[in-house]
C-alpha cells in the first residue's frame, strides 16, 4: 500500500525545527564555529536538508519463515510470523527503512507524510516509523544513526539469542545452534509445562564454557518459592540472570530478592517507569521493551546518571536489530545484552546480515542505519504463504503417572508461560513432569480429547 504526499502547512513549526536541524548539523560538521563562519558548503547542505520532505510511505506486510531447526517450537507457540516493513521515500533520492510487529493505523502514517525527517527527533509517535526517520536523518547528515543520539560509548554491542521453553533436548539443541553462530547468551521464558531443572541440565551438558542463559519468569503466576527456585538455578554455571521474577508491582520484594540472589535481577515491566524502582535499588539492570524513541532517550539519561546498566528489547528483523545496536552504542550504560529475535528468522528484506563475534555485534559506521533494501526479497516475503498452526494438545505426564491435558493455541501464546491466566490450576517450574506436543492427526483419540477439553478446559486423569 502506498500513501501519497500531504503537504505540511505549519510554517511556524518548520522554522523551529529548522533551527534545531541546523544546530544538529553544526555539531556533526564543524561544531560551534559553524554558527560564526558558516562555510558555504555546510550552509548548502543545511538548506537542502531543510527542504527534505517525506513524500510517500510504502507499507508492506510480510510473512517470514523461522529457521528450520527452531520452527517446530515457535510455530506451536505463535504460529507463522508476520511483521510490517516501511519504505519511506523523500523528495530526494534518500530512502528510509523501518519496521514494526503490526501495521500502524493510517492516521498515524499520515502524520509523517509531508514532514521533514528531522521533525521526528526523539519520536514519540511510532517506533517503526521513527526508525525510518532516523535512517533518513543519518543519511541526510552523512553520519551513522548513533551520532544522532550522542557520543559513542562502545563499538561492539552485546546481543543475546532467544528461544521458547520446550522439551529439554530441544533446549539443548538451541544452545548448540546459537553457540555455533557466535552467541554467548540465550533468553527464554520459563514454562510450568516443563521442568526447568531438567532443561538446565540438558543445556549445561552441551554449553561451551562462558555461555549463559537469561531466565525470564514472566512476573510469577506459579506457586514456587521464588528465592529457593532462583538459588537452585543459580548453582549451575550456565545460569546468567533472572528477569521479572516477581509480580511487577512488588518493588520492595525486588529489592529484597536482589540483596539475596547471587545472580543479577533484571526489571522489565517496571510499573513506575524505573524512577522509584531505581531509588529503591530494586534491580541490577533494566530492560526497555518496545519503548518509543523519545522515551528510550529519557530513560537512558536516567540510567546513565545512576550508572545502572540496561538494554532495549525491540523484536524485529535486521532493521530493528540495527537500530538497537546504534542506540545502545550511544547510551552510556546500555551495555546489557539485548534481544530482538532476529536470529530466529531465515529471511529478511535487507541485504546485510550481521553475525555476532563472541556475543557482540559491530556498530555500523555508514550513514543512516547502514542497510540496503532487497526489493526482490521484500516482494517474495509479501507474497509468501506460510501454513497456519492449528490448535493442539499439551500432553503432560507427572512422575506418578497422572496425566494433564490442555489446549495449545498459537493465538494465545501467553498461556504457555502463564497458564494461571485461565484460572484453572496453579503450577510450578520444578514439578516432576514431562510434556509432549500432540498435534491433530485425524485419530478418534485426539478428536475425543480435544472435544472434551473444549468442554472442560483442562483434563486431569489418575494413572491407570
C-alpha positions, 0 to 999 in steps of 0.5 A: 500500500502506498500513501501519497504526499500531504503537504505540511502547512505549519510554517511556524513549526518548520522554522523551529525545527529548522533551527534545531536541524541546523544546530544538529548539523553544526555539531556533526560538521564543524561544531560551534564555529559553524554558527560564526563562519558558516562555510558555504558548503555546510550552509548548502547542505543545511538548506537542502536538508531543510527542504527534505520532505517525506513524500510517500510511505510504502507499507508492506506486510510480510510473512517470514519463515523461522529457521528450520531447526527452531520452527517446530517450537515457535510455530506451536507457540505463535504460529507463522510470523508476520511483521510490517516493513516501511519504505519511506521515500523523500523528495530526494533520492534518500530512502528510509527503512523501518519496521514494526510487529503490526501495521500502524493505523493510517492516521498515524502514517499520515502524520509523517507524510509531508514532514521533514525527517528531522521533525521526528527527533526523539519520536514519540509517535511510532517506533517503526516509523521513527526508525525510518526517520532516523535512517533518513536523518543519518543519511541526510547528515552523512553520519551513522544513526548513533551520532544522532543520539550522542557520543559513542560509548562502545563499538561492539554491542552485546546481543543475546539469542532467544528461544521458547521453553520446550522439551529439554533436548530441544533446549539443548539443541538451541544452545548448540545452534546459537553457540555455533553462530557466535552467541554467548547468551540465550533468553527464554521464558520459563514454562510450568509445562516443563521442568526447568531443572531438567532443561538446565541440565540438558543445556549445561551438558552441551554449553561451551564454557562462558555461555549463559542463559537469561531466565525470564519468569514472566512476573510469577503466576506459579506457586514456587518459592521464588528465592529457593527456585532462583538459588537452585538455578543459580548453582549451575554455571550456565545460569546468567540472570533472572528477569521479572521474577516477581509480580511487577508491582512488588518493588520492595520484594525486588529489592529484597530478592536482589540483596539475596540472589547471587545472580543479577535481577533484571526489571522489565515491566517496571510499573513506575517507569524505573524512577522509584524502582531505581531509588529503591535499588530494586534491580541490577539492570533494566530492560526497555521493551518496545519503548518509543524513541523519545522515551528510550532517550529519557530513560537512558539519561536516567540510567546513565546518571545512576550508572545502572546498566540496561538494554532495549528489547525491540523484536524485529528483523535486521532493521530493528536489530540495527537500530538497537545496536546504534542506540545502545552504542550511544547510551552510556550504560546500555551495555546489557545484552539485548534481544530482538529475535532476529536470529530466529528468522531465515529471511529478511528484506535487507541485504546485510546480515550481521553475525555476532563475534563472541556475543557482540555485534559491530556498530555500523559506521555508514550513514543512516542505519547502514542497510540496503533494501532487497526489493526482490526479497521484500516482494517474495516475503509479501507474497509468501504463504506460510501454513497456519498452526492449528490448535493442539494438545499439551500432553503432560505426564507427572512422575506418578503417572497422572496425566494433564491435558490442555489446549495449545493455541498459537493465538494465545501464546501467553498461556504457555508461560502463564497458564494461571491466566485461565484460572484453572490450576496453579503450577510450578517450574520444578514439578516432576513432569514431562510434556509432549506436543500432540498435534491433530492427526485425524485419530478418534483419540485426539478428536475425543480429547480435544472435544472434551477439553473444549468442554472442560478446559483442562483434563486431569486423569489418575494413572491407570 
